[in-house]
């Protein structure tokens, strides 16, 4: 065992070609030859998972065949190891005099991962808490250890671990199981003899005394308080996860201890404002053989670290002495019931992730899924022993000597030390190279470049045809009604005993000086208390009666004009059918009597929000880059930057640094008066057919109860256009949008560089094109997919060393270029837990299912200027028509896999409600996608993306860049 990242690099390399499908990168090629709704591979600390999903039976068999062959019969070519793992190569592969450097997709990915302070902390915490076996190393690969891995070691690891005897197979969906089993047997199992793999993870030896540790990290220039950047956390080793009921109990206990403002650790750690938020690792973590519980703070002053440790110990004692209120326990059990009833399109993947760790250690996955029985058993345990939970706290926390206290502090020279360590490693690898060996490195670099540049023959791979795609959409009927003059859309769906409520409230009358405060208002409006409830009572009531209540800013681009948009805030909530009156009453209280008088509570919420935004930059850098690159191109994008971009990050940082928030408290009621006004609101309800009439009665009552908030307010913007959401409805009977038009908006070119403290770049270039309903929109969608698969992937990922790259056409009429990497978080219900080794791999597990949605993906690019050149090269490639009809057909398959992705019952009709996207419009878009031809793609590439024709914005987030600093065309932030 070591930290060379062999399981992670193997996960990448097996997907680079197999015996039956020897072409390079069949994984990426199948993305464009199928209608898959999900394809990937994940690396965790002790297993590897290869999941895919599709709604097409033929496609399922094709993907299963490719995955089986990749996992069990990969080519594992040395050249693929160089590309995906690591290699020594000239900085410029075509110049033998250029310096020899480290390259490799995983090498660069892990440099990016270890530039994130939260990931660094989580990784060290796991390594130090479980130091005896596999959890003591970095399965994804520690950047300085990756160059110690050899090709021979990679092949040996595959031989010992990737065997059916060491695998688990999981399928989910409505296709016949017998066919799956037959195919798995014939294409894989029959070719092996059973073995007894020695891959079991032994239990961690229990410590007799607690331990402490300390690590360092990079300073965060975006932290809410630059003087408080320490993290401290206490982590406890718990029970074996194969004890399913004990795991259920400890998971539930964790939620009671840390979730929400009524939990003891929230009261003890968050409310005194000692830190900015809980530590990145908090709550129950069942991803290792023995679970753990962690509790601590980030954003702590160095002088307060000892105080945090004392508070944690004292809070444990308080829990043992006082226990939990019965209403808290019932609220959590209600939350579990909601989660069991809520239907998600990612249910199959969630199920697979939920059982993977336990099953991997020979636990019973069926027993793990018997949650209702666990709830009943838990209730019985409480009945038999009223101090059941207090006794668990005594056992696992008070009397547990296996606990680790880990602190982390910023080091101003951290990045410099990391760079020096990499230079030292490189020197170690190159100092003794002979001239002949340097020539060999140069020749291998040219060889790899030649292979990467060559046209690949993918004819061996199975593929669907465009004719396999359904020609028409499935229509979603909705009913349009009114409740006290408020338009309401009802959508009858099999919601499994749930009701989903949404309301969109307009921002049109909001004064400009309040605009930047809207995201903060949305974040806190349901967390400050309302009516006769303080914020604790409000949170408890929400947990007891709803599946959650949220408010989010909305910027909705018009479907026909790039300079027209709708702005508002979206209220969203869900509940069991029986609780609809109580849920709507809670919204009534938020409308009629929200509390805006608790400055200390607001300070807590502001600090947590600012910390979350600061942490999110390294995770979601691609989103920040794309949002900022687009801001100068359309009024929609400009507002989106204000609400969700770097502008909002810096704005919240300034608020968090302010010692006095009374001026903020004065602004919140002003915002409320403009936003929570039923005169400028429309609603939507998704419920079971037999419950729609009951829901209509309750919505009518809700609208009546908030009538006192009605007030005619003049729009701030002079150009307001009202557009009916359903153009086929009779006059006066339909919902409408009050759209803002910006006829004088002038798009402009802008290049912006944000210098940030991490050694990776987040790169995006956005181009203004056409709105959704324009006849060229479909061609641009196909062009983006084709350019991504056939040009940008090779240039940015294979040659450039980034994890990937591509282009996408957005609904707001912006054609965006980007580069990216994937990262996964495995979460447990009720608590937040950072998964330290979520590198898309899980040893010996092959998973397939039918309904799945995307994980989070994050930009990371080692070479920003070369990436921008690749973007421009992609445009020239498209304009020159260097693609085939097969390339076009594959792009169409890829597009339709997204267009036809499953939609949960809770979200049916949502695009119609928000944007006015009717089924007829969707069908028209579908027909245009089918009709796209070669000439259309060349035409739109030339007219919209060619130099001289396009208006574009560029944004890079990354480390200091001397080239950019010397270029006056860049704005440096």
RABEL-V133354 format. One record per residue. OMEGA is omega in radians with two decimals (999 if undefined). D_LAST is the distance of its C-alpha to the last C-alpha in Angstrom with 2 decimals. Layout:
BEGIN
omega d_last
OMEGA D_LAST
OMEGA D_LAST
END
This chain:
BEGIN
omega d_last
3.11 43.54
-3.11 40.33
3.11 36.57
3.11 36.61
-3.07 35.65
3.12 38.87
-3.14 39.13
3.14 35.59
3.09 36.02
3.09 39.47
3.11 38.11
-2.94 36.03
3.13 38.85
-3.12 41.69
-3.12 39.85
3.12 39.88
-3.10 43.53
-3.08 46.93
-3.10 50.62
-3.11 51.23
-2.98 47.87
3.12 47.13
3.13 44.45
3.06 40.99
3.08 38.66
3.13 41.11
-3.12 38.78
3.14 36.06
3.13 38.79
3.06 40.47
-3.09 37.37
3.13 38.38
-3.09 42.14
3.03 42.53
-3.10 41.85
3.03 40.41
3.03 38.41
3.00 37.10
3.04 37.22
3.02 35.69
-3.03 36.58
3.06 35.46
3.05 35.83
-3.07 36.59
-3.02 38.04
3.04 41.63
3.11 41.98
-3.10 40.60
3.09 40.62
-3.07 40.79
2.96 40.55
3.08 40.92
3.08 42.08
3.09 43.55
-3.07 45.83
-3.05 47.98
3.13 51.00
3.12 51.17
3.12 47.47
3.13 47.94
3.12 50.66
-3.10 48.61
3.11 45.61
3.12 47.91
-3.13 49.60
-3.13 46.39
3.13 45.09
-3.12 48.49
3.13 48.80
-3.07 45.28
-3.01 45.74
-3.09 49.31
-3.12 49.78
3.07 46.53
-3.10 46.69
3.13 44.31
-3.12 44.03
-3.13 42.67
3.08 40.25
3.08 38.79
3.11 38.44
-3.06 36.50
-3.00 34.12
-3.10 33.63
3.12 34.10
3.06 33.32
2.91 34.43
-3.10 34.22
3.04 33.20
-3.13 32.10
2.95 28.36
-3.03 29.54
-3.11 32.66
3.14 34.30
-3.08 33.95
3.13 36.24
3.11 34.90
-3.06 31.34
3.02 30.68
-3.09 32.10
3.01 29.55
3.01 29.70
3.13 29.12
-3.08 30.11
-3.11 28.88
3.10 29.78
3.13 28.65
3.12 25.10
-3.08 25.32
2.99 26.39
3.09 23.72
-3.13 21.33
-3.09 23.65
2.98 23.83
-3.12 20.10
-3.04 20.50
3.13 21.80
3.13 24.02
3.10 25.63
-3.10 26.20
-3.11 27.91
3.14 30.00
3.12 31.14
-3.12 32.29
3.13 33.99
-3.12 36.08
-3.06 36.90
3.12 38.13
-3.10 39.96
-2.95 41.86
-2.96 42.36
-3.01 45.70
-2.97 45.06
-3.11 42.60
3.12 40.08
-3.12 39.58
-3.12 37.75
-3.07 34.66
3.11 36.13
3.13 32.88
3.01 32.76
-2.97 31.17
-3.10 29.13
3.08 31.17
-3.11 34.42
-3.13 33.97
3.06 35.06
-3.13 38.34
3.10 39.39
3.09 41.98
-3.14 43.03
3.11 46.46
3.11 45.11
-3.12 43.23
3.12 46.48
3.12 48.44
3.11 46.15
-3.10 46.65
-3.07 50.39
-3.04 50.68
-3.05 48.33
-3.12 48.22
-3.14 51.79
3.13 53.15
-3.13 54.79
-3.03 51.37
2.98 49.89
3.13 49.73
-3.08 49.76
3.01 48.49
-3.14 48.97
3.09 48.42
-3.03 49.34
3.05 52.37
-3.07 53.39
-3.13 56.64
-3.07 56.21
-3.14 59.22
3.11 57.55
-3.09 54.50
3.13 56.78
-3.12 58.90
3.11 55.98
-3.13 54.47
-3.03 57.93
-3.05 58.77
-3.11 55.50
-2.93 54.72
-3.07 57.04
-3.08 60.27
-3.11 58.98
2.93 58.63
-3.12 61.03
3.08 60.18
3.07 58.90
-3.06 58.12
3.13 54.50
-3.07 53.66
-3.14 50.22
3.09 50.86
-3.13 48.47
3.09 50.64
3.07 50.07
3.07 47.99
-3.09 50.30
3.10 50.19
3.05 49.10
3.12 51.50
3.08 48.86
3.14 45.26
3.08 42.55
3.11 39.21
3.12 36.23
3.07 32.83
3.13 29.80
-3.13 26.37
3.11 22.91
3.03 19.31
-3.12 17.54
-3.11 15.29
-3.13 12.18
-3.13 12.40
-3.13 16.11
3.10 17.69
-3.07 19.19
-3.13 17.82
-3.13 21.38
-3.10 23.02
3.11 22.04
3.03 25.55
3.04 27.46
-3.04 31.23
3.02 33.58
-3.11 37.31
-3.08 38.49
3.04 42.16
-3.04 44.07
-3.02 46.13
3.06 48.82
-3.06 49.28
3.11 47.60
2.98 50.83
-2.91 52.42
-3.13 51.13
3.10 52.40
3.10 51.19
3.10 47.74
-3.12 47.88
-3.11 48.91
3.08 46.24
3.10 43.53
3.11 44.85
3.11 45.18
3.13 41.55
3.11 40.50
-3.06 42.78
-3.00 41.24
-2.98 37.50
3.01 36.96
-3.03 36.33
3.09 36.82
-3.11 40.54
-3.06 40.22
-3.13 41.16
3.04 38.11
3.14 35.78
-3.02 37.84
-3.02 37.99
-3.04 34.45
-3.01 32.02
3.06 33.60
3.09 33.85
3.07 30.02
3.10 30.37
-3.09 27.54
-3.11 24.88
2.99 26.73
3.07 29.36
-3.08 28.62
3.03 27.40
-3.14 31.05
3.10 33.30
-3.05 36.71
3.06 39.15
3.14 38.43
-3.08 41.29
3.10 39.77
-3.05 41.74
3.01 45.53
-3.09 45.59
3.08 43.27
3.04 41.14
-3.12 39.79
3.11 36.71
3.14 35.59
-3.07 32.94
2.91 29.69
-3.11 26.06
-3.07 23.89
3.01 26.89
-3.11 27.28
-3.11 29.20
-3.10 32.03
-3.06 32.53
-3.14 33.06
3.11 36.82
3.12 36.99
3.12 35.44
-3.12 38.09
-3.13 40.81
3.13 39.71
3.14 39.77
-3.12 43.27
-3.12 44.48
3.06 43.22
3.12 45.19
-3.14 48.25
3.14 47.71
3.13 47.54
-3.10 50.76
-2.97 52.42
3.10 51.33
-3.09 50.41
3.07 48.83
-3.13 49.93
-3.13 51.77
3.07 49.50
-3.13 46.45
3.14 48.33
3.12 49.45
3.14 45.93
3.09 44.78
3.06 47.83
3.12 47.12
3.10 43.60
3.12 45.24
3.11 47.62
-3.11 44.81
3.11 43.05
-3.10 46.36
-3.09 46.95
-3.13 43.53
-3.11 43.54
3.07 40.40
3.11 39.98
-3.06 38.71
-3.13 41.92
3.13 43.24
3.10 40.17
3.12 39.93
-3.14 43.59
3.14 43.21
-3.10 40.34
-3.07 42.31
-2.94 45.43
-3.06 44.01
-3.13 43.77
-3.12 47.13
3.13 48.93
3.12 47.54
3.06 49.38
2.98 52.56
-3.11 52.10
-3.10 53.65
3.14 51.08
3.11 53.58
3.13 54.12
-3.09 50.37
-3.13 50.17
-2.99 53.05
3.13 50.81
3.10 53.38
3.10 55.91
3.11 53.45
3.13 52.87
3.13 56.65
3.13 57.17
3.12 54.48
3.14 56.19
3.12 59.50
3.11 58.14
3.14 56.95
-3.12 60.36
-3.09 62.22
-3.12 60.10
3.12 58.20
-3.10 56.33
-3.11 55.34
3.12 51.57
3.11 52.00
3.09 54.07
3.10 51.32
3.09 48.84
-3.08 51.47
-2.96 52.01
-3.10 48.50
-3.10 46.54
-3.05 48.88
-3.05 51.26
3.13 48.85
3.12 48.53
3.09 46.22
-3.08 42.94
3.00 39.84
-3.08 37.48
3.08 34.17
3.11 31.37
-3.13 27.91
-3.14 25.71
3.10 22.36
-3.08 22.75
-3.12 20.12
-3.06 21.65
-3.11 22.03
3.10 19.92
3.11 21.47
3.10 24.87
3.13 24.33
3.12 23.51
3.12 26.54
3.10 28.72
3.10 27.90
3.12 28.65
3.11 31.86
3.13 32.86
3.11 32.28
3.11 34.32
-3.09 37.03
-2.99 37.24
-2.98 37.26
-3.08 38.98
-3.14 42.45
3.05 41.89
3.11 44.57
3.12 44.09
3.14 45.89
3.08 43.54
3.07 40.47
3.12 42.16
3.09 42.79
3.13 39.09
-3.12 38.33
3.12 41.11
3.10 40.04
3.09 36.49
3.13 38.00
3.13 40.35
3.12 37.63
3.13 35.60
3.13 38.82
-3.14 39.52
-3.09 36.01
-3.06 36.41
3.04 39.97
-3.05 40.96
3.06 42.00
-3.11 45.30
-3.04 44.82
3.13 48.30
-3.07 49.46
3.04 47.16
-3.13 48.53
2.94 46.92
3.07 47.41
3.10 47.98
3.13 46.48
3.09 49.95
-3.10 49.56
3.09 46.96
-3.07 48.41
-3.11 48.57
3.12 48.16
2.95 46.02
-3.08 47.46
3.13 47.55
-3.13 46.49
3.05 48.73
3.08 47.47
3.12 49.33
-3.12 47.92
3.06 49.37
3.04 48.64
-3.10 48.80
3.14 49.38
3.05 47.73
3.12 44.67
3.13 44.42
3.05 44.75
3.08 44.55
3.13 46.81
-3.12 46.57
-3.08 49.49
3.07 48.48
-2.98 49.98
3.02 47.63
3.07 49.83
3.14 50.55
2.99 47.05
-3.13 45.81
-3.07 42.24
3.06 41.10
3.05 38.08
3.10 37.33
-3.12 34.68
-3.03 34.05
3.07 32.48
-2.92 29.50
-3.11 30.68
-3.07 31.91
3.09 28.95
-3.07 27.55
-3.07 23.97
3.14 23.10
-3.00 24.02
-3.05 22.09
-3.11 19.16
-3.08 21.91
3.12 23.78
3.09 22.46
3.10 23.33
3.14 26.67
-3.10 27.41
-2.99 26.69
-2.96 29.04
3.12 31.75
-3.05 34.06
-3.09 33.52
-3.04 34.52
3.13 38.20
-3.13 40.27
3.12 43.85
-3.12 45.97
2.95 43.74
-3.03 41.21
3.10 38.18
-3.14 40.22
3.10 43.09
3.14 40.87
3.13 39.26
-3.13 42.78
3.11 44.11
-3.14 41.37
-3.13 42.08
-2.97 45.81
-3.09 45.82
3.00 42.80
-3.14 40.74
3.11 37.61
-3.09 36.15
3.06 32.56
-3.10 30.55
3.07 27.49
3.12 25.50
2.99 26.56
-2.98 25.17
-3.14 27.98
3.07 27.74
-3.10 30.98
-3.02 33.12
-3.05 34.09
-3.08 31.36
-3.11 27.61
3.12 27.07
-3.11 29.10
3.02 28.31
3.11 29.59
-3.14 27.68
3.01 29.21
-3.10 29.51
3.04 31.72
-3.11 34.22
3.07 35.53
3.10 38.33
3.13 41.31
2.94 44.60
-3.08 48.08
-3.09 50.38
-3.06 52.38
-3.10 49.37
3.12 48.14
-3.13 49.62
3.14 47.95
3.14 44.54
3.06 44.72
3.08 45.99
3.07 42.86
3.11 40.79
3.14 43.19
3.10 42.49
3.12 38.71
-2.94 39.31
-3.01 41.96
3.05 41.18
-3.14 37.83
3.09 37.27
-3.02 34.52
-3.06 35.98
-3.09 34.89
-3.12 31.86
3.08 32.25
3.13 32.23
3.12 29.11
3.12 27.33
-3.09 28.31
3.12 27.09
-3.13 23.71
3.13 23.13
3.14 24.28
3.14 22.14
3.12 18.93
3.13 20.00
3.11 20.82
-3.14 17.45
3.13 15.75
-3.03 18.45
-3.07 18.11
-3.09 14.78
3.07 16.65
-2.98 19.63
-3.12 18.26
3.13 15.16
-3.13 16.89
3.12 17.21
3.12 13.60
-3.12 12.80
-3.12 15.82
-3.12 15.25
3.12 11.86
-3.07 13.32
-2.91 16.29
-3.09 15.06
-2.98 15.77
3.11 19.13
3.08 21.32
3.09 21.64
-3.11 22.34
3.12 19.07
3.10 17.19
3.12 19.17
3.07 18.76
3.13 14.95
-3.08 15.76
-2.97 18.39
-3.03 17.25
3.14 13.62
3.07 10.30
-3.12 10.98
3.09 14.21
-3.11 13.09
3.10 11.12
3.14 14.06
3.08 16.60
3.12 15.14
3.12 15.64
-3.12 19.10
-3.14 20.03
-3.10 19.36
-3.14 21.67
-3.07 25.22
-3.10 26.92
-3.13 26.64
3.13 29.58
3.08 27.47
3.13 26.24
3.13 29.89
-3.12 30.85
-3.05 28.42
3.09 29.62
3.10 33.17
3.13 31.91
-3.12 29.89
-3.10 32.96
-3.14 35.24
-3.02 33.30
-3.01 32.65
-3.06 35.84
-3.07 38.22
3.10 40.90
-3.10 41.23
-3.04 37.89
2.92 38.29
-3.02 39.72
3.05 40.79
3.13 41.58
2.99 43.96
-3.08 44.74
3.08 48.01
-3.08 51.25
-3.08 53.68
-3.11 56.17
-3.06 53.57
-3.12 52.00
3.07 54.64
3.14 54.23
-3.13 50.46
3.12 51.02
-3.11 53.17
3.12 50.55
3.09 47.73
3.14 50.07
3.12 50.67
-3.13 46.96
3.09 46.23
-3.09 49.18
-3.13 48.04
-3.08 44.64
-3.11 46.28
-3.14 45.74
-3.13 42.02
3.04 42.91
3.12 41.82
3.13 41.31
-3.11 37.80
3.07 36.57
3.13 33.49
-3.12 30.51
-3.06 29.81
-3.03 32.66
3.13 32.98
3.13 34.33
3.10 36.34
-3.12 38.63
3.14 39.29
-3.12 41.90
3.09 40.66
-3.07 44.05
-3.11 45.24
-3.10 48.71
3.11 49.39
-3.09 51.80
3.08 50.46
-3.07 49.43
-3.00 49.69
3.02 46.22
3.11 42.74
3.05 40.32
3.01 36.62
-2.99 35.39
3.06 32.69
3.08 30.12
3.11 30.11
-3.05 27.38
-3.09 29.49
3.13 27.23
-3.14 23.98
3.08 22.67
-3.13 20.68
3.08 18.25
3.07 16.54
3.07 12.76
-3.04 10.79
3.10 7.27
3.05 6.03
3.10 4.89
-3.07 6.52
-2.99 9.34
2.95 12.80
-2.95 15.09
3.12 16.74
-3.12 16.53
3.01 14.54
-2.91 14.47
3.04 14.88
3.00 15.90
-3.10 17.09
-3.12 18.76
3.09 21.49
-3.12 23.26
-3.03 26.96
3.12 29.74
-3.01 30.62
-3.04 32.77
3.11 36.10
-3.07 35.66
-3.12 38.10
-3.07 35.44
-3.13 33.41
3.13 35.78
3.12 35.58
3.07 31.77
3.13 32.15
3.14 34.68
-3.13 32.67
3.14 29.63
-3.11 31.93
3.13 33.86
3.13 30.91
-3.03 29.50
-2.96 32.86
-3.14 34.22
-2.98 31.37
3.12 27.93
-3.13 29.44
-3.08 31.11
-3.01 28.32
-3.09 25.48
-3.01 27.57
-3.11 30.65
-3.04 29.46
3.08 25.78
3.02 26.38
-3.10 24.01
3.11 25.94
3.11 26.08
-3.13 24.59
3.11 25.61
3.11 25.29
3.08 26.13
-3.08 27.17
-3.13 26.04
3.14 28.28
3.08 25.87
-3.14 26.54
3.07 23.44
-2.99 24.12
2.99 21.50
-3.11 21.24
2.93 20.17
-2.96 21.12
2.88 22.27
3.13 24.33
3.02 26.73
-3.06 27.18
2.99 29.95
3.06 30.71
-3.03 34.38
3.06 34.90
-3.10 38.12
3.01 39.32
-3.11 38.77
3.10 36.29
3.13 32.85
3.12 32.91
3.14 30.39
-2.99 32.13
-3.07 31.25
3.10 32.68
-3.07 31.85
3.11 31.57
2.94 33.70
3.11 37.06
-2.90 40.23
2.97 43.19
3.10 46.10
3.06 45.33
-3.02 45.60
3.03 44.70
-3.13 45.17
-2.99 45.13
-3.07 45.05
-3.06 42.43
3.03 38.89
-3.00 35.26
2.92 31.96
3.11 30.23
2.99 26.56
-2.99 24.63
3.13 21.28
2.96 19.27
-2.99 19.28
-3.12 19.27
-3.01 19.87
-2.98 19.17
-3.07 16.37
3.09 17.46
3.12 21.08
3.09 20.37
3.07 19.03
3.12 22.23
3.08 24.25
-3.13 23.03
3.10 24.26
3.12 27.37
3.11 28.13
-3.14 28.31
3.08 30.68
-3.12 32.72
-3.12 33.24
-3.11 34.06
3.09 36.66
-3.11 38.38
3.12 38.46
-3.05 39.38
3.06 42.66
3.09 44.21
3.10 43.99
3.13 40.20
-3.13 40.15
3.13 42.51
3.10 40.47
3.10 37.32
3.09 39.43
-3.13 40.66
3.12 37.16
-3.09 36.10
3.08 39.27
3.08 38.78
-3.14 35.73
-3.08 37.40
3.10 40.47
-3.10 38.85
3.11 40.88
-3.12 40.04
3.10 41.12
-3.13 43.73
-3.04 41.31
3.11 38.93
3.12 41.56
-3.04 41.14
-3.13 37.61
3.07 36.03
-3.12 38.85
-3.05 38.33
-2.95 34.58
-3.08 34.17
3.14 37.76
-3.08 37.88
3.08 41.65
3.12 43.72
3.09 44.86
3.12 41.33
3.12 40.67
3.10 43.93
3.09 43.08
3.13 39.76
-3.12 41.78
3.08 44.26
3.08 41.60
3.12 40.14
-2.99 43.66
-3.08 44.17
-3.12 41.13
-3.09 42.50
-3.09 41.39
3.13 41.38
-3.10 39.10
3.10 36.43
-3.11 36.56
-3.09 36.53
3.09 33.43
-3.13 31.51
-3.02 32.39
-3.05 32.02
-3.01 28.76
-3.10 26.88
3.13 28.19
-3.09 26.28
-3.13 27.08
-2.95 27.87
2.95 24.66
-2.99 21.66
3.02 18.77
-3.12 15.17
3.05 13.31
3.06 10.66
2.98 10.33
-3.12 9.62
-3.09 10.96
-3.13 11.71
-3.07 10.97
-3.08 11.96
-3.13 13.72
-3.13 14.72
-3.11 11.38
-3.10 10.42
-3.08 13.79
-3.07 13.61
3.13 12.95
-3.14 13.04
2.95 9.54
-3.09 6.49
-3.11 3.81
999 0.00
END
